[in-house]
Amino acid sequence: MNKYTVVLLNLGGPDSLEAVEPFLYNLFCDPDIFKLPFAQKLFAKLISHFRAPKVIEEYKLIGGKSPIGEWTEIQRKKLENKLRERQLNVDVHVAMRYWKPFTKDVVQKIERENYSKIILLPLYPHYSFTTTGSSFNEWNRNYKGDKNKLVYIKNYHLNEKYIDSLNQRIDETISKFPQEEQKNIHLIFSAHGTPISEVKKGDPYSHQIKETMEAIMKARNYSHPYHLAFQSKVGPMKWLEPATDKVIEDLGKDGIKNLLVVPISFVSDHIETLYELDIEYRHVAHQVGVENYFVIKGLNDSDLFVEALVEEVLKVLN
């Protein structure tokens, strides 16, 4: 009987305050995000040391660590159980890009097993050179086995169950607004930004984000006004615009009182949803007169989202 493995690829996150600086170091060492012609490790060491104190304070406000590892483990278990319910002989692993379990360690573990297919499934629904591309590159740098066994799932940003899982979260959050205001909400779809230089090189990420947003709104019969924005800019380069905090500010100044933020490129909560969107940008919203400001909960333990992953795995196995 054929034996398969699915490897869930994600970025990882510090599992303690002590892990913040080494996590940042690993991130800034990634040549797929920060392309330095020389001394990248020195740059990574300096910038991670410089940024760590501020980032540690942010992690303190969300429980002292990133929950991304725990949510990814829940997604891993659910996916493995659902695939095994379909009589598949399959193991599901997690390989993180910048923290434990590191990709190189997971590769070694998998190479010891005799899997007939290794399915690389990124927990990034949208393809970007800087996320999925970086994770695939890291896998390929470390994997020494039979390349014919590898199956790469590049994106699934229009998977109907993925769209439904986001709409489910949107509906759950709309119900938290005062009843009389539920028709007067503006939705802000906030995606992690990327440098414009990546877009010019042909990175499909920003187009796929727009396609997901339109698919969500079409499924909702365009129930509310909606906007696309980008967050988490790092460094002096020009990034995708408009910036999420600027959109919040402009809407507030235009007299909009009800904002619902949808983190569209993340499948589990972490610092960019729990701190940046829910704490930092909440202050921005309140300063410009927004009265009701909610951020949807990450997909986290969503069964609908796991069903979307099941569909993507079955597609490549069939």
C-alpha positions as CSV (number, residue, x, y, z in Angstrom):
1,M,0.0,0.0,0.0
2,N,1.3,3.4,-0.9
3,K,2.3,5.6,2.0
4,Y,2.1,9.4,1.7
5,T,3.1,12.4,3.6
6,V,1.7,15.9,3.5
7,V,4.1,18.6,4.8
8,L,2.4,21.8,6.0
9,L,4.8,24.7,5.3
10,N,4.5,27.8,7.4
11,L,6.8,30.6,8.7
12,G,6.7,29.7,12.4
13,G,6.9,32.1,15.3
14,P,8.9,32.6,18.5
15,D,7.6,30.2,21.2
16,S,9.0,32.3,24.0
17,L,10.3,35.8,24.6
18,E,13.9,34.4,24.4
19,A,13.2,33.1,21.0
20,V,12.3,36.5,19.5
21,E,15.8,37.6,18.6
22,P,16.9,34.3,17.0
23,F,13.6,34.1,15.1
24,L,14.2,37.6,13.7
25,Y,17.7,36.6,12.8
26,N,16.5,33.6,10.8
27,L,13.9,35.9,9.0
28,F,16.4,38.5,8.1
29,C,18.8,35.9,6.8
30,D,16.3,34.7,4.2
31,P,17.7,35.7,0.7
32,D,14.2,35.3,-0.8
33,I,13.0,38.3,1.3
34,F,16.1,40.4,1.9
35,K,18.5,40.2,-1.0
36,L,21.9,41.6,0.0
37,P,24.9,41.2,-2.2
38,F,27.2,40.6,0.8
39,A,27.3,40.3,4.6
40,Q,23.7,39.2,4.9
41,K,24.4,37.4,8.2
42,L,26.0,40.5,9.7
43,F,23.0,42.6,8.5
44,A,20.6,40.0,10.1
45,K,22.5,40.0,13.3
46,L,22.5,43.7,13.6
47,I,18.9,44.3,12.6
48,S,17.5,41.4,14.7
49,H,19.4,42.7,17.8
50,F,18.2,46.3,17.1
51,R,14.5,45.3,16.6
52,A,14.2,42.5,19.2
53,P,13.4,44.8,22.3
54,K,10.5,46.5,20.6
55,V,9.1,43.2,19.2
56,I,9.5,41.5,22.6
57,E,7.2,44.2,24.1
58,E,4.6,43.5,21.4
59,Y,4.8,39.8,22.1
60,K,4.3,40.5,25.9
61,L,0.9,42.1,24.9
62,I,-0.3,38.9,23.1
63,G,0.7,36.4,25.8
64,G,4.5,36.3,25.6
65,K,4.8,34.1,22.4
66,S,3.4,33.5,19.0
67,P,0.4,31.1,18.8
68,I,1.2,30.2,15.2
69,G,2.9,26.9,16.3
70,E,-0.1,25.8,18.3
71,W,-2.6,26.6,15.7
72,T,-0.6,24.9,13.0
73,E,-0.3,21.8,15.1
74,I,-4.1,21.8,15.5
75,Q,-4.5,22.2,11.7
76,R,-2.0,19.3,11.2
77,K,-3.9,16.9,13.5
78,K,-7.3,17.8,11.9
79,L,-5.9,17.3,8.4
80,E,-4.3,14.0,9.3
81,N,-7.4,12.7,10.9
82,K,-9.7,13.8,8.0
83,L,-7.3,12.2,5.4
84,R,-7.1,8.9,7.4
85,E,-10.9,8.8,7.6
86,R,-10.7,8.5,3.9
87,Q,-8.6,5.3,4.3
88,L,-5.4,7.0,3.2
89,N,-2.1,5.8,4.6
90,V,-0.8,9.3,5.3
91,D,1.3,11.2,7.8
92,V,1.0,15.0,8.1
93,H,4.1,16.9,9.2
94,V,4.8,20.6,9.8
95,A,7.9,22.4,8.6
96,M,8.5,26.0,9.7
97,R,10.7,28.4,7.8
98,Y,12.1,30.5,10.7
99,W,11.5,28.6,13.9
100,K,11.0,25.0,15.2
101,P,10.3,22.5,13.8
102,F,12.8,23.7,11.2
103,T,12.5,22.6,7.6
104,K,16.0,20.9,7.6
105,D,15.0,18.7,10.6
106,V,11.7,17.7,9.1
107,V,13.4,16.8,5.8
108,Q,15.8,14.5,7.6
109,K,12.9,12.8,9.4
110,I,11.0,12.3,6.1
111,E,14.0,11.0,4.2
112,R,14.2,8.1,6.8
113,E,10.7,7.0,5.8
114,N,9.8,5.3,2.6
115,Y,7.0,7.6,1.4
116,S,5.8,7.1,-2.2
117,K,4.7,10.8,-2.4
118,I,5.7,13.9,-0.5
119,I,3.1,16.7,-0.9
120,L,4.3,20.1,0.1
121,L,1.3,22.2,1.1
122,P,2.0,25.8,2.2
123,L,-0.3,27.4,4.8
124,Y,-0.1,30.4,2.5
125,P,-3.2,30.2,0.2
126,H,-1.6,32.9,-2.1
127,Y,1.7,32.3,-3.9
128,S,4.5,34.8,-3.3
129,F,8.2,34.4,-3.9
130,T,8.7,35.6,-0.3
131,T,6.5,33.0,1.4
132,T,5.6,29.8,-0.6
133,G,8.6,30.4,-2.9
134,S,11.0,30.8,0.1
135,S,9.6,27.7,1.8
136,F,10.0,25.6,-1.4
137,N,13.5,26.9,-1.8
138,E,14.4,25.9,1.7
139,W,13.0,22.5,1.2
140,N,14.9,22.0,-2.0
141,R,18.2,23.1,-0.4
142,N,17.9,20.4,2.2
143,Y,16.1,17.5,0.5
144,K,18.5,15.0,-1.0
145,G,16.0,12.2,-1.8
146,D,14.1,11.3,-5.0
147,K,12.8,14.6,-6.5
148,N,10.1,12.6,-8.4
149,K,8.3,12.0,-5.1
150,L,7.8,15.7,-4.5
151,V,4.4,17.4,-5.3
152,Y,4.2,21.2,-4.9
153,I,0.8,22.8,-4.2
154,K,1.5,26.4,-5.2
155,N,-1.8,28.2,-4.3
156,Y,-5.5,27.5,-3.5
157,H,-6.7,31.1,-3.0
158,L,-10.0,30.4,-4.9
159,N,-10.8,27.1,-3.2
160,E,-14.5,27.4,-2.4
161,K,-14.2,26.0,1.1
162,Y,-11.4,28.4,1.9
163,I,-13.6,31.3,0.7
164,D,-16.5,29.9,2.8
165,S,-14.2,29.6,5.9
166,L,-13.4,33.3,5.6
167,N,-17.0,34.2,5.1
168,Q,-17.9,32.1,8.2
169,R,-15.5,34.2,10.2
170,I,-16.8,37.5,8.7
171,D,-20.4,36.5,9.7
172,E,-19.4,35.5,13.2
173,T,-17.8,38.9,13.6
174,I,-20.6,41.0,12.1
175,S,-22.9,39.5,14.8
176,K,-20.7,41.3,17.4
177,F,-21.6,44.7,16.1
178,P,-24.7,46.5,17.5
179,Q,-27.7,45.2,15.7
180,E,-28.7,48.6,14.2
181,E,-25.1,49.1,12.8
182,Q,-24.7,45.7,11.1
183,K,-25.7,47.1,7.7
184,N,-23.4,50.1,8.1
185,I,-20.0,48.2,8.3
186,H,-17.1,48.7,6.0
187,L,-14.9,45.7,5.4
188,I,-11.1,46.2,5.2
189,F,-9.2,43.2,3.7
190,S,-5.7,43.5,5.1
191,A,-3.0,41.5,3.5
192,H,0.7,41.3,4.4
193,G,2.5,43.7,2.0
194,T,5.4,42.9,-0.3
195,P,7.9,45.2,-2.0
196,I,6.8,46.6,-5.3
197,S,10.0,45.3,-6.8
198,E,8.6,41.7,-6.3
199,V,5.4,42.6,-8.2
200,K,7.5,44.0,-11.1
201,K,9.4,40.7,-11.2
202,G,6.0,38.9,-11.8
203,D,5.1,37.9,-8.2
204,P,1.4,36.9,-8.5
205,Y,0.6,37.4,-4.8
206,S,-1.2,40.8,-5.0
207,H,-3.4,39.7,-8.0
208,Q,-4.3,36.5,-6.1
209,I,-5.2,38.5,-3.0
210,K,-7.6,40.7,-5.1
211,E,-9.1,37.5,-6.6
212,T,-9.8,36.1,-3.1
213,M,-11.4,39.4,-1.9
214,E,-13.6,39.5,-5.0
215,A,-14.6,35.8,-4.6
216,I,-15.5,36.5,-0.9
217,M,-17.6,39.5,-1.8
218,K,-19.3,37.8,-4.7
219,A,-20.3,34.9,-2.4
220,R,-21.7,37.5,0.0
221,N,-23.7,39.3,-2.8
222,Y,-21.5,42.4,-2.1
223,S,-23.2,42.8,1.3
224,H,-21.0,45.7,2.4
225,P,-18.6,48.4,1.1
226,Y,-15.1,46.9,1.0
227,H,-11.5,48.0,0.7
228,L,-8.1,46.3,0.1
229,A,-5.1,47.4,2.1
230,F,-1.6,46.1,3.0
231,Q,0.3,45.9,6.3
232,S,3.6,45.1,8.0
233,K,6.0,47.1,5.8
234,V,9.7,46.7,6.7
235,G,12.5,48.9,5.5
236,P,12.8,51.9,3.2
237,M,11.7,50.2,-0.1
238,K,8.4,51.0,-1.8
239,W,5.7,48.4,-0.8
240,L,2.2,47.6,-1.9
241,E,-0.3,50.3,-1.1
242,P,-2.5,51.6,0.4
243,A,-1.3,50.9,3.9
244,T,-3.9,49.4,6.3
245,D,-3.5,52.1,9.0
246,K,-3.9,54.9,6.3
247,V,-7.1,53.3,5.0
248,I,-8.5,53.1,8.6
249,E,-7.5,56.7,9.1
250,D,-9.1,57.9,5.9
251,L,-12.4,56.0,6.5
252,G,-12.6,57.4,10.1
253,K,-12.1,60.9,8.8
254,D,-14.9,60.3,6.3
255,G,-17.2,59.6,9.2
256,I,-17.3,55.8,8.9
257,K,-18.1,54.5,12.4
258,N,-18.0,50.7,11.9
259,L,-15.0,48.8,10.6
260,L,-14.4,45.1,10.3
261,V,-10.9,44.0,9.4
262,V,-10.3,40.8,7.6
263,P,-6.7,39.5,7.6
264,I,-6.8,37.9,4.2
265,S,-3.3,36.4,3.7
266,F,-3.0,34.7,7.1
267,V,-4.5,31.3,8.1
268,S,-3.8,31.5,11.8
269,D,-3.5,34.3,14.4
270,H,-0.1,35.7,15.2
271,I,1.6,39.0,16.0
272,E,0.4,40.7,12.8
273,T,-3.2,40.0,13.6
274,L,-3.2,40.0,17.4
275,Y,-0.9,43.0,17.9
276,E,-0.7,45.0,14.7
277,L,-4.3,44.8,13.6
278,D,-6.1,44.3,16.9
279,I,-4.0,46.6,19.2
280,E,-2.0,49.1,17.2
281,Y,-4.5,49.8,14.5
282,R,-7.4,49.9,17.0
283,H,-5.8,53.0,18.5
284,V,-5.6,54.5,15.0
285,A,-9.3,53.7,14.5
286,H,-10.4,55.2,17.8
287,Q,-8.4,58.4,17.2
288,V,-10.3,59.1,14.1
289,G,-13.8,58.5,15.6
290,V,-14.4,54.8,14.6
291,E,-16.9,53.5,17.3
292,N,-17.0,49.8,16.5
293,Y,-13.7,48.2,15.4
294,F,-13.4,44.4,15.1
295,V,-10.8,42.1,13.6
296,I,-12.0,38.6,12.5
297,K,-10.5,35.7,14.4
298,G,-7.9,33.7,12.3
299,L,-9.0,30.6,10.6
300,N,-7.1,28.7,13.3
301,D,-9.2,25.6,14.1
302,S,-11.7,26.1,11.3
303,D,-13.1,22.8,10.0
304,L,-14.1,24.5,6.8
305,F,-10.5,25.6,6.2
306,V,-9.2,22.1,6.9
307,E,-11.7,20.7,4.4
308,A,-10.2,23.1,1.9
309,L,-6.8,21.6,2.6
310,V,-8.2,18.0,2.3
311,E,-9.6,18.9,-1.2
312,E,-6.2,20.3,-2.3
313,V,-4.4,17.0,-1.1
314,L,-7.0,14.8,-2.8
315,K,-6.7,16.7,-6.1
316,V,-3.0,15.9,-6.3
317,L,-3.4,12.3,-5.1
318,N,-6.2,11.6,-7.7
